Amino acid sequence: MTHINPDPEPDRTTGLEPGGGVPPGETPPAESSMPGAGPLETHNPAKGWAKGPLTLIIVLVVLCAAFFLAYAIVLMV
């Protein structure tokens, strides 16, 4: 089985200058930004935490802190 080089031969490739450079206009233009990509969003939920989950987290943190404070006081006595 013979190996075929997948690279084009520089002598027969169009658009290449001597030394391998590419002249202006041979490459496609750069990609523009895409501000209009995707569907239009009509519902944007509120950012941030809801009051319920935030309250639950605060209560759990206070309970854990109270437990460790009570445990430290019991160890000192």
N, C-alpha and C positions, 0 to 999 in steps of 0.2 A: 504494500500500500504506500503510495507516495503522498507526501505532505504538500498541500497547496497553500501558499502564503496568502492570507486574507487581505493584507495591506495592498493598496493599489501601487502601481509602479509610478514613481514621481515623474518620470520622463513623459508618461502618457496621461497624466492626470490634469484635467483642465483647471485653470484658476490658480495654479501654483507658480510662484515666481522662483527664480533660481535661489536656492538656499532654503526652500520650503515655506517661505512666507506667502500670505494670501493678500492680494491687492484689495483696496476698498471697493465695496460694491459686490464682491463675490460671496460674502456671507449674508445670511438673512438679518434683518434689523433686530435689535434687542427686543425682548418681550416688554410690552407696556404693562402698567399696573392694571389690576382687574377689579375696580371698584363696583362694577355691575355684575359680578359673577354670583351665581346662586339665586335661589328664589327670593322674592320679596318677603321679609319677615313682618307680619302684621301684629304679632304678639311678642312683646318683650317683657319677660317677667322681671319683677323687682330684684334689685341686687342687694346682697347682704343676707344676714340671717333672719329667719322668722322669729317672732317673740317666743313661741312655744319651745323649740329646740334650744334656743339660747338660754331660756330660763331653766330648763332641765339640766343643761351642762353646768350652769352656775350653782344650782342646788347640789349636784353631785360633787362638785369641787369643794363646796363648803362642808358637806358631810364628811368627805375624806379628810379634809384639814382638821375638822373637829375630832375625828376618830384618832388621828395621829397625835394631836395635842393631848387628848385624854390619856392615850397610851403612854406618852412621855411623862405626864404628871404621875401616873400610877407607878412607873418605873423609878421615879425619884423618891417616892414616899416609902 
